Amino acid sequence: MSLSIVILAAGKGKRMKSASAKVMHHLAGRPLLKHVIDTAKQLNPTKLVVVVGNDAGEVLSFLECNQIDTVIQNEQLGTGHALAQAKIAMTDSTRVLVLYGDVPLMKATTLQALIDCEDQNGVGILTADLADPTGYGRIVRDGSGKVICITEQKDANKATLAIKEVNSGIMLLPSKWMLSSLDKLGNDNAQCEYYLTDLIALAVADGIKVDTVCCSDEAEVAGVNTRSQLAKLERHYQGLQADRLMTAGVTLADPKRIDVRGQLDVGNDIFIDVNVIFEGKVSIASHVSIGANCIIKDSEIGEGSVIFPNSMIDSSVVGASVNIGPFARLRPGTVLGEKAKIGNFVELKNTRVGVGSKVNHLSYIGDTDMGEGVNIGAGTITCNYDGVNKHRTVIGDNAFIGSDTQLVAPVTVGEGSTIGAGTTLRKDAPAGQLTLTKGVQQTVEGWKGPDKGK
């Protein structure tokens, strides 16, 4: 059987009090809608379409960049009306799965359980038993336990409000029947809207079996309507990530103070201090230690390396047994060889550092190929930009660069050469020699500094 998935994302999200659409607010570094789309793709649908509002330019741009088909709901007249706008996208499928762009933590395994319901021609509803069901539609059953309808909160009487089993909103519908039934929906209710949930009563009347799958994790079915709800789901998600990491062999100084905003792959015997943020795709080998307040994005960290506090690593590869920081910054394109040392207040960009080389203090090294066993003195910078183009610096093995040196690229420092402190190197330095730019020290008689009083 073929499956189409429709994601409803046309709501304005007024309670978020934001110029951005609700589904574009971020959880774990990704828009809420992106979480839902990523989960939907795991089910390999034949068709995936998102229903958006007519003023959702931000959402449309995002979906276009991700090559997702869209349908516009010009008026927000309820969930049933929203689904009806996507009729064209569902005509060639056997079944339709309805998801919501503001329910980000739904798991593909849970949805697959709904898809695998016993009656492949019936209706499936994902439900949850909540201690506090306020705000949710209630699952109403007859004396034999069969579902007879879903009643929305605003339309429920006292007895119905006492029901704890609620509708998540997520449904699996037989396509042909659904397409003919959407036109039968009315809006005679408290909100004057066309409810998607009214399809259940129609299915019962038509003799179509209604199955339910109860979700055990409330967070999976939780929607986001306020920033407070978003914050709660963020912490729930991060708690799940912390548990996963600790199970894999990672020690967290405080499981409540870590943020994983992407894919994090880990070895074992890793220590992560507080307030560390991982973004994008990051891999960490075994026996790595990461200090407090670090940010690591789209990078690989080699075995046994130590990252001291307050360091930033972006799109870089760190070899084994490397020391970084504190307060170091590795920008995109940086590759550190084994046992390299990058110290405090050092910035590297698009640079390769050889085995055992050291840049220990207060330096900027950009667009550089550095050999093995090199020592870079404090305050050294590579002048890699001429105002129009970037140029590379090459430093040979075992070179020694004195403090406060400027290497004006393009320039090559030969193997085993020494560059004297304070040198501004504009020409290549020969291997094995001492090179320096020497000025005559002098004292200016009668010189007076500026008058601080003025």
N, C-alpha and C positions, 0 to 999 in steps of 0.2 A: 504493500500500500504506500502511496506517495503522501508526503507530509508538507503542508505549507505552514509557515509560522508568521503570525501577524503580531507586531509589537505596538501597543497603543501608547503613544507619547505626545498627545496633543494638549494635555492639561497645561494650564498657565502657571500653576504653582504659586498662587497669590500669597500664601502663608510664608513662603520663603523670603518675601520682601526683597526681591532681587531683580536687576535688569536682565539677568541671564535666565534662560529657561531652566526649569527645575531639573530636567533630566541631564543638563549639562554641568550640574554641580558635581564635584569630584568626591569619590570615595576611593581610598588607597591609590591615589594618583591618577585615576581614570574617571571619565564621566560616568554617571549612573547608567546611562544608556549603553555605553561601551561594555559594561559588565554584562548586561542582558544580551547584547548582540553576540558577545564571545561565547556565552553559554548556549545560545540558540544554535550557533554554528557547529557546536559539538554534536548536535543531533542530526547533522547532514540533511537539512530540509531541501526539498526540490525548489522551494520558493521562500524568500525571506523579505518581508516588506514592513516598513515602519509608517504608522499613521501619525502625522504631525499637524500642528495648527497652522493657520494661514499667516501668522505673524512670527513664525519660528525660523527666521533667517539663519541664526546661529546653528540651530539643529540641522537645517537643510545643508549648510556648508559642511558640517561634520559628516553627515551621511554621504554626501557626494564624495568627500575625500576617502571614505571607507568603502565606496562603491556599493552602497546599499540602496535598494529601490524604496521610493517614498510615495505616499498618498497624502493629499491635503484634505483635512477636515475644516472646511471654511467656517462652520458654526459648531461650537461645543454643545451638542444636544444629548450627551450621554454616551456610555460605552457601547450600547447597541448601535447607535447612529455612527459611532467611530468605526466599528467593525464593518458596517455596511458600505463605507467609503472604499473598502479594500476588496470589494466583490470581484473585480476583474482579476486580481492577483490570485484568487482562490479557485477559479473555475476548472483548472486542470489538475487539481489535487483530490485525493480521496478523503483526507482529514485535515483539519485546521487546528493548530495549537495557538491559543491566544495568551500572550505575555504582556507585561507592563514595563514601560521604560523607567519607572521609579521604584521597581522591586529588584534591587541589584544582586542580592546574595543567593538567589535560587540556584540550586545545583543541577547539573545535567543528569545526574543519577536519579534524582527525585523526579524530574520530568520524564525520564525514560520509564520509570515505574508507572507513571500515568499513561504513557503511550502503550505500554504493555498490558493494559487492562484486559480482562478476560473477553469482553465483548468488543471486537474490533469495529463493529458498526454502531456502537452506542456512544453515549456522551460520558466524558470523564471530567470530574471536578477535583481539583486539589483543595483539600480542606486542612484545618488545623484546630486543635482544641486549646483554647486560650483561657487562662484564669480571668483575664479582663477582656471580654470580647467587644468592648465599646467601640463603635464606629464601623464595625464589620457587618456585612450581611450574614444572616443566620441560616444554617442548613436545617430545613424543616423536614422531618421524617414522619411516616405514618406509624401505626402500631406495630407493624412487622419490621420496621427499621428501614423501609425503602424511602428514598428521597422523593419528596413530592413538589418542593419548590425552594427557592431562596428568597428570603424576605430582607430587604434593606433595613438598616437601623432606623431611619426616619419613618418607615412605614410599619414598624413592628409594634405589636401590642405587648402587654406586660409579660404574658406567658412566653412569647417568642423571644423577648429580650433576655429571658433567663437561660436560653440555650447557649452552651459554651462552644459548640462546634461552629466554626465560621467558614465563610467562603474566602479563599485567597484571591479570587478573581481569575485565576488561571484555569482555563478550560480546554478540553479536547473535544472537537465537534465534527460529526460526519459532514463533509463539505456540501454534498448535494442537498441534504435536508436543511442544513443551516442557511444556504442561499435562498431557499424558498420560504424559510421561516422568519428571516429578518424583517420582511415587509409586514409581518403580523404583529410586531411589537408596537405597543401603545405607550403613551406618556401620561397616563392618568395615575399620577403618584405625587408624593410630597415635593419632589424636585422638578416635576414636569419634564422629565428626561426619558429617553428610550434606554431602558436598562438591558444590558446583555444578560443579566441574571434571569430575566423573564423567559429566556429560552428554555430554562429547565422545566417550568410548568408546561410549556408547549410540548417539550419532548415527552413528558409523562402522559399528556393527553393523546399524543400520537403513538403511544405504546413503545417508545424507544427506551431501552434500558439505560439507567443512569448509574454509573459506577463512581466511587470516591476513593481517593488515596489520601490518607492523613499524613501530613508532614510533621515530624517530631520536633524539628528545630524551628521555633517561632521566628528566628531571624531570617530564615529563608523566605518567608512569606511577608515579611515586614516591608511596608512601603515607606517612602520618604515624602512627608508633606511640610516638615519644618526643619530648621537648622538643628534643633535639638535632637530630632529623630535621626538626622544624618550623622550627628556626632556619636550617638549611641551605636549605630550600625558600624561606624568606623572603628570604635573600640572593640566591638564584638569581632569584627574581621581581624583586627590586629591581634586579639587574643587567640584566635584560631591559628594565626601564623606563628605566634610565640610558642604555642603548644607543639606545633609541627617541628619547629626548629629544635626545641629541647628534646623531643623524641628522637631526632636525628643525631643527637650528640653535641648540641650547642649549649653552653652555659650563658644564660642571660643575667646580667647584674640585677635587672628589674624587668620582668616580663611585661609590665604595663608601660614601659618606656622604650618601645622600639616601634619603628614604622617600616613596613614592607610595602612598597608601592610599585610592584612589578613581580618578576620571577627571581627568586633567590634560591640558588642551589648551594648546598653546603657539604663539607666533609664532617669529620668528627673532632672532638676535643678542641672546639673553637670557643673563644671567650668574646662576648660582645657587651661592652659597658652601656651606660644609659644614654638615651636620646640619640641613638644612631639611626640614620635614615638610609634605606636602600631604594634606589629608583631604577626602573628599566630592568634589564637582564644582568644579574650579578652572580658570579660564581666564586666561592671561597673554599680553598683547599683546607686540609686538616691542619690543626695546631696553629691556627692564626689567632692573633689577639688584636682586637679593635677597641681603641679608647673612646671615651665619652665624646658626644657631640660631633661625630664624623658624618659626612655625607658621601655615599659611594653610589655611582650611577654607571650602568652599562660597562662594567669592568670585571677583570679577572684578578683574583688575589692568590698568589702562589703559597705553597705549603710553608709553614713556619714563619711567615712574615708578621711584623708587628707594625700596626698603624697607631700612632700616638694621638692623643685627643685633638679635637678641633681641626682635623684635616679633611680636605675635599679631594675626591678622586673621580674623574669623569672620563669615560670612554678610553680607559687606559689598561695596560697589561702589566701586572706586577709579578716579578719572578719570585723564586723561593728565597726564604731567609732575608728578606728585604726589610729595612727600617725606614719608616716614613713619619715625619712630623716631630713634634707637635706643630700645628698651624702651618702645614704644608698644603700646596695646591697642585694637583696633577690635572692638567687640561687635556682635551682630546688629542689622541695620537701619541701619547707618552708610553714608552715601553722600558721597563726597568729590568736589567739583568740580575742574575742571582747575586745575593749579598750586597747589593747596592745600598747606599744610605742617602736619604733625602731629609735634610734637617728642618729646623724651625724657620718659618717665613721664607721658604723656597718655593718658587713657582716654575713649573716645567710645562712646555707646550710643544706638541709634535716633535718630541725628542726621544732618541734612543740612548740609554745609559748602559754601558757595558758592565760586565761582571766585576763586582767589588769596587766600582767607582763611587765617589763621594761628592755630594753637594750639600754641605752641612749647614750653611748659615746665609740667610739674607740675600738670596741670589735669584736672578731670572735667567733661565736657560730655555730659549725657544728655537725651533727649527734647527736642531743640532744632532749630529751623529757623534757620539762620545764612545771611545774605546774602553778597554778594561784598565782597571787600576788607576784611573784618573782621579786627581784631587783638585777640587774647585774651591778657591779661597772665598772668604766672606765678601759679600758686596759685588760679586762678579755678575756682569750682565752680557748677554749677546744682543748686539744691536742688529736685529734681523729684518727691520722694516725701513725702507728708504723713502717712505711716503707714498709709494705706488706699488712696489712689489716686495714680496718676502724673499729672503736669501738664507742659505744654509751655512752653518758653521760646522767644521769637521775638526775633532780633537782626537789625536792618536793615542794609542795605549800608553799608560804610565806617564802621561804629561802632568805637569804641576802648574796650576794657574794661580798666581798670587792674588792676594786680596785687592778689592777695588779695581778690578781689571774690566775694560770694555773690549769686547771682541766684535769688530765692525764687519759684519758679513757682506759678501761672501769671503771667508777666510779659513785657512787651514793651519792648525797647530800640529807640528810634526810629532812623531812618536818619541817619547822620553824627553821632550823639550820642557824648559822652565820659562814661565812668563813672569817677569818681575812685578811686584805689587805696584798698583797705580798705573799700569800700562794701558794705553789705548792702542790696540793692535789693528792696523789697517792693511797690513801685508802679511803674507804667509810667514809663519815662524818655522825655521828649519829644525829637523829632528835632532835631539840630543844637545841642543844649544840653549844658552840663556838669552832671551830677548826681552828688551825693555825700552820704554820711551823715557829718556832721562832729561829732566829740566834742571836748570841751575837755581838753587835756593837763594833767595835774596830777601833783605829786609828793606822796606821803604821808609826812609827817615821822614819824620814830621807828619806821618799819616794820622788822621783823626777819624774815628767812627762817627756815624750819624748821631745827632743830638736827640736822645730819647725823650727829652722834655718837649720837643716839638712834634 
